Amino acid sequence: MDQLEKGCAQWRESLSALVDGELPFSEQRAVWEHLRGCASCRAYYRQLSALQRRLHRTDPVTLWLRTLRANRWWRRALVASVMLTALLSAGATAFFVHRWWYAPAMTPIAAAGLFNHHAAVPPEWQANPSCAVGIACLGERTATAQPQFIALPRWGRLERAGVCECLGVPIALYQLTVQRSPVLLLQFNTDQLPLQAPAAERLVINGQPLTCTVVADTHVLMWQRGKQGFALVAPFGKVNLFQVFHHIAPP
């Protein structure tokens, strides 16, 4: 390759550009005409073409793996980078989960949502399509599921009782009718579903701290006794929930 005739040395750059595909089309005709009459340049061109094809057949992944196997420092760097990437990924996932995911809690808005989902539940209490996550609400007739801690006067009666898992934890639902208006009583474990309410909406009646709030057109009254949380929900302005509260004894 290096033994070109002195008269052909000027074609070296043109032949290299031709093999690389960088020679302008207007100059290619002169190069091809020179190759027809110069055996030395034809040999040089064949060597360049063979080298180009060999380079194209080289697998960069194979070369990288060979270099990696031959170099201990690169192997250690690869392992360290993989571990660092895994740690960063786990840290980022934990950060985003902590930042944007919150454990379920019983809030006035959640209580009002449960009331709206279950106020029109069918008497059979079967596979309620209005349930927040589509889970069937399991329940029984009042005759066999009568709660002992509700003592309603003549103007109220208990219609249905069941368990709903709309928030991911069991919630006992008691559907009442008071003064011809639907009232929902929720009972839940505050360890699984902590009761959260704004401090500005809290009051105390007969030594019992209560939370009284209105969400849209729904009246919500919430309180806690030990590890049991309760919520009374009714349409706003239709039922005096404080009267109903006085007829609910500790279970």
Sequence and secondary structure as in RCSB ss.txt:
>XXXX:A:sequence
MDQLEKGCAQWRESLSALVDGELPFSEQRAVWEHLRGCASCRAYYRQLSALQRRLHRTDPVTLWLRTLRANRWWR
RALVASVMLTALLSAGATAFFVHRWWYAPAMTPIAAAGLFNHHAAVPPEWQANPSCAVGIACLGERTATAQPQFI
ALPRWGRLERAGVCECLGVPIALYQLTVQRSPVLLLQFNTDQLPLQAPAAERLVINGQPLTCTVVADTHVLMWQR
GKQGFALVAPFGKVNLFQVFHHIAPP
>XXXX:A:secstr
     GGGGGGHHHHHHHHHT S HHHHHHHHHHHHH HHHHHHHHHHHHHHHHHHH  HHHHHHHHHHH HHHH
HHHHHHHHHHHHHHHHHHHHHHHHH     B HHHHHHHHHHHTT  TT  S TTSTT    EEEETTT   TTB
   TTEEEEEEEEE TTSS EEEEEEEETTEEEEEEEEETTTS B   GGGEEEETTEEEEEEEETTEEEEEEEE
TTEEEEEEEETTT  HHHHHTTB   
